[in-house]
Amino acid sequence: MLLWINGPFGGGKTQTAYELRRRLPGSIVCDPEHIGFGLHRTMPPALRGDFQDLSAWRHGVREVLGIVLRKHDGPVIAPMTLVHPLYFAEVVGRLREDGHEVRHFALLAERGTVLRRLRERGLGRGLKRESFAVRRLDDCLERLREPEFAEHIHTDQLPIAQVAEHIAGSAGLPIAPNTDSPLRGRLRRYATGLRHVRFD
């Protein structure tokens, strides 16, 4: 089964994905963003745009996830913002047509909540460092509210552990209890955030 976790940039996708990986036995995270980063690194900076506009990214994500779904015996988790309806159909829709079970979840929050999260992950540079995410925020939130991007999960008041539990429950997957103390949970989320900081 593929759990595709969608949402705006700064919406909690990566944190939720790694919380699920920690608590779903046999699960793995396959981040489609890394395929995009690889494509960008083969291009001069002046030619780098949104890597989702590259058909190589869309085909590559479908192919890689298809291989993993066929060969890995456990849940596969893909945290990725994907709001263009045609691209969504080309990746998620085609994976379903290929016979894979895909459960899609869109993490939604109020604009102010997402901006606060982006500011917190800006590593002292605030929203300036997250300018791409801020520019795309309104479009992401508007598109993700459409029915084709259900199942919707409103996360303003939900901690990451409960978002993960909601996803696992909806997908019918048994999830291990959350044994983290509040402090350990904060430290774990901080460490996850640091591991996924991009410098390019």
One Martini backbone bead per residue (centre of mass of N, CA, C, O) as a GRO file, in nm:
protein
  200
    1MET     BB    1   0.097   0.036   0.021
    2LEU     BB    2   0.020   0.376  -0.050
    3LEU     BB    3   0.114   0.680   0.122
    4TRP     BB    4  -0.004   0.990   0.030
    5ILE     BB    5   0.137   1.301   0.142
    6ASN     BB    6  -0.020   1.591   0.133
    7GLY     BB    7   0.051   1.946   0.095
    8PRO     BB    8   0.176   2.211   0.197
    9PHE     BB    9   0.431   2.391   0.249
   10GLY     BB   10   0.456   2.328   0.591
   11GLY     BB   11   0.222   2.093   0.667
   12GLY     BB   12   0.371   1.803   0.780
   13LYS     BB   13   0.466   1.562   0.599
   14THR     BB   14   0.742   1.465   0.704
   15GLN     BB   15   0.668   1.424   0.998
   16THR     BB   16   0.443   1.219   0.941
   17ALA     BB   17   0.607   1.008   0.787
   18TYR     BB   18   0.812   0.948   1.028
   19GLU     BB   19   0.596   0.863   1.228
   20LEU     BB   20   0.494   0.627   1.065
   21ARG     BB   21   0.758   0.472   1.039
   22ARG     BB   22   0.795   0.433   1.350
   23ARG     BB   23   0.477   0.288   1.384
   24LEU     BB   24   0.503   0.112   1.117
   25PRO     BB   25   0.552  -0.189   1.038
   26GLY     BB   26   0.763  -0.204   0.752
   27SER     BB   27   0.806   0.084   0.684
   28ILE     BB   28   0.860   0.340   0.426
   29VAL     BB   29   1.041   0.612   0.281
   30CYS     BB   30   0.950   0.784  -0.035
   31ASP     BB   31   1.095   1.069  -0.177
   32PRO     BB   32   1.019   1.253  -0.461
   33GLU     BB   33   1.210   1.498  -0.421
   34HIS     BB   34   1.485   1.359  -0.486
   35ILE     BB   35   1.439   1.341  -0.788
   36GLY     BB   36   1.428   1.647  -0.832
   37PHE     BB   37   1.709   1.715  -0.723
   38GLY     BB   38   1.864   1.548  -0.929
   39LEU     BB   39   1.770   1.704  -1.177
   40HIS     BB   40   1.876   1.981  -1.090
   41ARG     BB   41   2.186   1.892  -1.071
   42THR     BB   42   2.196   1.862  -1.403
   43MET     BB   43   2.145   2.175  -1.390
   44PRO     BB   44   2.157   2.485  -1.433
   45PRO     BB   45   2.029   2.725  -1.235
   46ALA     BB   46   1.885   2.893  -1.470
   47LEU     BB   47   1.700   2.615  -1.548
   48ARG     BB   48   1.556   2.607  -1.278
   49GLY     BB   49   1.252   2.493  -1.179
   50ASP     BB   50   0.984   2.312  -1.163
   51PHE     BB   51   1.022   1.973  -1.151
   52GLN     BB   52   0.721   1.891  -1.214
   53ASP     BB   53   0.743   1.989  -1.523
   54LEU     BB   54   0.895   1.728  -1.556
   55SER     BB   55   0.847   1.428  -1.700
   56ALA     BB   56   1.079   1.279  -1.557
   57TRP     BB   57   0.960   1.302  -1.276
   58ARG     BB   58   0.685   1.164  -1.312
   59HIS     BB   59   0.794   0.897  -1.428
   60GLY     BB   60   0.999   0.836  -1.204
   61VAL     BB   61   0.805   0.815  -0.966
   62ARG     BB   62   0.630   0.591  -1.077
   63GLU     BB   63   0.854   0.382  -1.117
   64VAL     BB   64   0.977   0.371  -0.833
   65LEU     BB   65   0.717   0.312  -0.675
   66GLY     BB   66   0.645   0.056  -0.829
   67ILE     BB   67   0.888  -0.109  -0.744
   68VAL     BB   68   0.850  -0.089  -0.439
   69LEU     BB   69   0.560  -0.206  -0.425
   70ARG     BB   70   0.642  -0.488  -0.547
   71LYS     BB   71   0.909  -0.547  -0.334
   72HIS     BB   72   0.770  -0.434  -0.078
   73ASP     BB   73   0.673  -0.553   0.254
   74GLY     BB   74   0.499  -0.267   0.293
   75PRO     BB   75   0.459   0.042   0.369
   76VAL     BB   76   0.443   0.334   0.159
   77ILE     BB   77   0.587   0.666   0.194
   78ALA     BB   78   0.473   0.985   0.037
   79PRO     BB   79   0.603   1.305   0.069
   80MET     BB   80   0.402   1.534  -0.138
   81THR     BB   81   0.357   1.803  -0.329
   82LEU     BB   82   0.043   1.773  -0.536
   83VAL     BB   83  -0.173   2.006  -0.733
   84HIS     BB   84  -0.171   1.922  -1.020
   85PRO     BB   85  -0.407   1.752  -1.179
   86LEU     BB   86  -0.239   1.618  -1.411
   87TYR     BB   87  -0.005   1.518  -1.235
   88PHE     BB   88  -0.171   1.352  -1.042
   89ALA     BB   89  -0.279   1.159  -1.259
   90GLU     BB   90   0.007   1.068  -1.366
   91VAL     BB   91   0.083   0.944  -1.087
   92VAL     BB   92  -0.149   0.843  -0.901
   93GLY     BB   93  -0.342   0.736  -1.117
   94ARG     BB   94  -0.137   0.534  -1.252
   95LEU     BB   95  -0.080   0.363  -1.004
   96ARG     BB   96  -0.369   0.260  -0.990
   97GLU     BB   97  -0.379   0.143  -1.279
   98ASP     BB   98  -0.135  -0.060  -1.201
   99GLY     BB   99  -0.265  -0.187  -0.910
  100HIS     BB  100  -0.227   0.005  -0.678
  101GLU     BB  101  -0.250   0.090  -0.348
  102VAL     BB  102  -0.388   0.420  -0.288
  103ARG     BB  103  -0.346   0.656  -0.027
  104HIS     BB  104  -0.485   0.981   0.016
  105PHE     BB  105  -0.349   1.282   0.184
  106ALA     BB  106  -0.457   1.607   0.301
  107LEU     BB  107  -0.289   1.862   0.458
  108LEU     BB  108  -0.459   2.102   0.648
  109ALA     BB  109  -0.449   2.468   0.694
  110GLU     BB  110  -0.420   2.758   0.795
  111ARG     BB  111  -0.237   3.008   0.682
  112GLY     BB  112  -0.114   3.097   0.958
  113THR     BB  113  -0.008   2.819   1.038
  114VAL     BB  114   0.188   2.778   0.801
  115LEU     BB  115   0.356   3.033   0.841
  116ARG     BB  116   0.460   2.956   1.120
  117ARG     BB  117   0.604   2.696   1.031
  118LEU     BB  118   0.793   2.831   0.827
  119ARG     BB  119   0.931   3.021   1.027
  120GLU     BB  120   1.045   2.794   1.215
  121ARG     BB  121   1.212   2.653   0.957
  122GLY     BB  122   1.409   2.915   0.874
  123LEU     BB  123   1.675   2.935   1.042
  124GLY     BB  124   1.652   3.266   1.113
  125ARG     BB  125   1.510   3.363   0.818
  126GLY     BB  126   1.239   3.274   0.787
  127LEU     BB  127   1.046   3.355   0.509
  128LYS     BB  128   1.281   3.403   0.318
  129ARG     BB  129   1.369   3.100   0.295
  130GLU     BB  130   1.038   3.037   0.216
  131SER     BB  131   0.943   3.178  -0.056
  132PHE     BB  132   0.831   2.949  -0.230
  133ALA     BB  133   0.613   2.855  -0.030
  134VAL     BB  134   0.462   3.125  -0.008
  135ARG     BB  135   0.389   3.161  -0.310
  136ARG     BB  136   0.222   2.867  -0.308
  137LEU     BB  137   0.009   2.856  -0.079
  138ASP     BB  138  -0.270   2.945  -0.189
  139ASP     BB  139  -0.284   2.742  -0.419
  140CYS     BB  140  -0.260   2.488  -0.252
  141LEU     BB  141  -0.506   2.525  -0.066
  142GLU     BB  142  -0.718   2.547  -0.288
  143ARG     BB  143  -0.669   2.276  -0.438
  144LEU     BB  144  -0.679   2.072  -0.188
  145ARG     BB  145  -0.999   2.118  -0.139
  146GLU     BB  146  -1.059   1.936  -0.348
  147PRO     BB  147  -1.202   1.628  -0.398
  148GLU     BB  148  -0.951   1.488  -0.548
  149PHE     BB  149  -0.777   1.545  -0.257
  150ALA     BB  150  -0.882   1.331  -0.108
  151GLU     BB  151  -0.813   1.314   0.208
  152HIS     BB  152  -0.894   1.532   0.469
  153ILE     BB  153  -0.670   1.706   0.708
  154HIS     BB  154  -0.700   1.896   0.993
  155THR     BB  155  -0.400   2.041   1.171
  156ASP     BB  156  -0.410   2.282   1.370
  157GLN     BB  157  -0.493   2.082   1.643
  158LEU     BB  158  -0.289   1.855   1.549
  159PRO     BB  159  -0.074   1.638   1.624
  160ILE     BB  160   0.134   1.432   1.464
  161ALA     BB  161   0.046   1.168   1.602
  162GLN     BB  162  -0.260   1.202   1.520
  163VAL     BB  163  -0.225   1.211   1.219
  164ALA     BB  164  -0.104   0.930   1.193
  165GLU     BB  165  -0.346   0.780   1.320
  166HIS     BB  166  -0.552   0.863   1.110
  167ILE     BB  167  -0.418   0.736   0.865
  168ALA     BB  168  -0.398   0.446   0.966
  169GLY     BB  169  -0.700   0.406   1.023
  170SER     BB  170  -0.804   0.468   0.734
  171ALA     BB  171  -0.605   0.231   0.609
  172GLY     BB  172  -0.596  -0.021   0.815
  173LEU     BB  173  -0.345   0.026   1.010
  174PRO     BB  174  -0.133  -0.079   1.245
  175ILE     BB  175  -0.041   0.116   1.531
  176ALA     BB  176   0.175   0.216   1.739
  177PRO     BB  177   0.227   0.344   2.019
  178ASN     BB  178   0.278   0.648   2.183
  179THR     BB  179   0.581   0.688   2.395
  180ASP     BB  180   0.623   0.978   2.396
  181SER     BB  181   0.720   1.246   2.525
  182PRO     BB  182   0.698   1.574   2.477
  183LEU     BB  183   1.006   1.613   2.460
  184ARG     BB  184   1.079   1.380   2.270
  185GLY     BB  185   0.896   1.473   2.040
  186ARG     BB  186   1.038   1.743   1.987
  187LEU     BB  187   1.319   1.626   1.931
  188ARG     BB  188   1.235   1.449   1.693
  189ARG     BB  189   1.127   1.679   1.511
  190TYR     BB  190   1.388   1.839   1.502
  191ALA     BB  191   1.564   1.618   1.375
  192THR     BB  192   1.396   1.585   1.119
  193GLY     BB  193   1.426   1.874   1.019
  194LEU     BB  194   1.738   1.874   0.995
  195ARG     BB  195   1.759   1.630   0.788
  196HIS     BB  196   1.563   1.824   0.574
  197VAL     BB  197   1.760   2.030   0.495
  198ARG     BB  198   1.814   2.271   0.245
  199PHE     BB  199   2.101   2.417   0.036
  200ASP     BB  200   1.985   2.421  -0.294
   0.00000   0.00000   0.00000
